[in-house]
Amino acid sequence: MAALVGGRIYDEPPQGSTRPFVRFGNLNPSPVRTDCGTACLVTFSLEVHSRPIAAGRTEAMLIAAALVQALSDNEEAVTVDGYTLSRLQWMPGAATGGRDDDGESYLEIRGFEAVVG
């Protein structure tokens, strides 16, 4: 990911952020019961923002694919301070992409599901 977006991974990108960047999108936690007690099922999305008109769609899709490859079923890649991450999976049905609302950028969104306890 560092080669594709550097450190440009934001909860809320600063005004005028250089593209491409990744932004945390929706975050929806819900409690679940497990054999070991209570955990939390968290669905969340990661948004890839790219601007070059000539290659923006391709760039956004490549970065989104790299996110899926880096994170899905790779719980060791993510640290959640104070919690144990027991599952991290890409949700293929939660993938969208296309031109962003500004008409000049491309946006690819990938959904993930995590279980933390």
C-alpha positions in Angstrom: 0.0 0.0 0.0 2.9 2.4 0.7 3.9 2.2 -2.9 0.4 3.1 -4.1 -0.8 5.7 -1.6 2.1 6.4 0.7 0.8 7.4 4.1 -2.4 9.0 2.6 -4.9 6.8 4.6 -7.3 9.1 6.4 -10.3 9.0 8.7 -11.1 12.4 7.2 -8.8 13.7 4.5 -7.3 17.2 5.0 -8.6 19.9 2.6 -6.8 19.6 -0.7 -5.3 16.1 -0.1 -3.1 14.7 -2.8 -4.8 11.8 -4.7 -4.8 8.9 -4.6 -5.7 8.4 -1.0 -7.7 5.9 1.0 -10.5 7.1 3.4 -12.3 5.2 6.1 -16.0 5.2 5.1 -19.0 3.8 7.0 -18.4 2.0 10.3 -21.2 -0.1 11.8 -20.5 -2.0 15.0 -23.0 -4.4 16.5 -22.7 -6.7 19.5 -22.7 -10.5 19.0 -22.6 -13.4 21.5 -19.8 -15.9 21.2 -18.8 -19.0 23.1 -16.3 -16.9 25.0 -18.7 -14.0 25.9 -19.5 -10.9 23.9 -17.7 -9.6 20.8 -18.5 -6.9 18.2 -19.2 -7.5 14.6 -17.9 -4.4 12.7 -18.7 -3.8 9.1 -16.8 -1.0 7.5 -15.8 0.4 4.1 -12.6 1.7 2.7 -12.9 4.3 -0.1 -10.2 4.8 -2.7 -10.1 8.3 -4.2 -8.2 8.9 -7.5 -8.2 11.9 -9.8 -6.1 11.5 -13.0 -8.8 11.4 -15.7 -6.8 9.3 -18.1 -6.0 6.5 -15.6 -8.0 7.3 -12.5 -10.5 4.4 -12.8 -7.6 2.0 -13.3 -5.6 3.5 -10.5 -8.5 3.3 -8.1 -9.3 -0.3 -9.0 -5.7 -1.4 -8.6 -5.5 0.3 -5.1 -8.9 -1.3 -4.1 -7.6 -4.7 -5.2 -4.4 -4.2 -3.2 -6.5 -3.3 -0.1 -8.5 -6.5 -0.4 -5.3 -8.5 -0.9 -3.6 -6.9 2.1 -6.5 -7.1 4.6 -8.8 -10.0 3.8 -8.2 -13.0 6.0 -5.1 -11.3 7.3 -5.9 -10.5 10.9 -2.2 -10.2 11.8 -1.9 -7.1 9.5 -4.2 -5.0 11.7 -3.8 -3.9 15.3 -6.9 -2.8 17.3 -5.6 -1.4 20.5 -7.3 -3.0 23.6 -9.1 -5.6 21.5 -8.5 -8.9 19.8 -9.2 -9.1 16.1 -10.5 -12.6 15.4 -11.8 -12.2 11.9 -11.2 -9.8 9.0 -12.9 -10.5 5.6 -13.7 -8.7 2.4 -17.4 -8.7 1.5 -17.5 -9.1 -2.3 -21.1 -8.0 -2.4 -20.1 -4.6 -0.9 -17.9 -3.4 -3.7 -18.8 -0.4 -5.8 -17.0 2.0 -8.1 -17.3 4.8 -10.6 -16.9 8.5 -11.1 -17.0 10.5 -7.9 -19.6 13.2 -7.3 -17.1 16.0 -8.3 -17.1 14.6 -11.9 -13.3 14.7 -12.0 -12.3 11.8 -9.7 -12.9 8.1 -9.4 -14.1 6.3 -6.3 -13.8 2.6 -5.5 -15.4 1.3 -2.3 -14.7 -2.0 -0.7 -16.6 -3.4 2.3 -15.1 -5.5 5.1 -16.4 -7.4 8.1 -14.4 -7.8 11.3 -15.0 -9.5 14.6 -13.3 -7.9 17.7 -13.6 -8.9 21.3 
